[in-house]
Amino acid sequence: MSLQVGDRVITSARNPAGHNRLPRYLRAKPGVVEAVHGHYPLADERAAGRNLPEQLYTVAFAAGDLWDGDAEPNCVVHAELWESYLAAP
C-alpha cells in the first residue's frame, strides 16, 4: 500500500500481545494522511531486535471520531503511525 497526503484511512483493530505503538484510543478509527515521512524501522519489531523499515505517516483524526460527544469542537489529533497499522476504509 502506498498512501498519499489526503488519503482516508482506518486504523487496525488488532490487539496483539505485548507492546506496540498504536494507542488503544486510535484503534479502528478513521483518519486522513497529512504527511508521508519515508521508511523507518517499525518500533514493534525493533524492540524485538529486528530492523524492518516501514513507511511512516502523520495521520489526522477528528476528536469527535475518537471521543464522541466528549470532544472539543473542531479539535484534531495527530499521530505518527506505521503503514501496517493502516488500511483503506
N, C-alpha and C positions, 0 to 999 in steps of 0.2 A: 504494500500500500504506500502510495506517495501522496501525502496531503499537502495542500497549499493554503496560504492565507485566505480566509473566508470560508473554507470548507466546514460544514457542520459535521460533528462527531458525537458519539456517545461513548462514555467510559465503560470499561469492563465491570461486570457484576461479580466476578470471581472473588473468592475469599481464600487465597492459598494459605497453607500452613507457614508459619514463620513471618518474618518482616518483609514488607515491600513498600514502595514509595507512592502508592496510590491511596490517599486518605479515604477512610470509610465514607465520609460525607460527600465524596465526589463519585462514588461507585454508582453505575447505571444512570448517570446524569448526562443531559445534552449540553453541548458547548460548541464554541466556534474557534477554529485555529486563528490565532493572532500573529504568531511568528514561527518561523522554521529556523532551528538553530544548528543543524548539521548532526553528525553522528558522534555520540558519546557513549562510554561504557555504561551499560544498563546496571544501575546500582544494585539491584537484587542479585544479579549474577556476580558482580564484582565482590560483594560481601562473601560469596562462596569461593573466591579465588579464581573465577573465570573472567576473562576480558572479552565481552561480547558487545561491540559497538551497536548502537541502535539510534534511529532518528529521534531527536528531542524537539518538542513543540511547546509553545506557550498557548494554552487554551483558556478562553474566557467563558465564565459561567454566570448567568443571571442569578443573583442571590435568591430570587423568588423560586427558581427551579431547584435550589438546594434546601431552602428552609420554609417553603410555602409562605403562609401569611406572616411569619415572624421576621421576614427580611425587610431591610430598608428599601424603599422605592428607588429604582434606578441604580442600585448597587451592583457592581460586577466583581467577581472573584477571579483572579488569575492564578494558574498553576502551570508549572513546567512538568510535562508528562512525556514519557517514552511511548513510542509507537505501539508497542504490544499492549498498552493499556487502553487503546482507542480503536473504534470501529466506525464504519459509516452507519448512520441511523436507518 
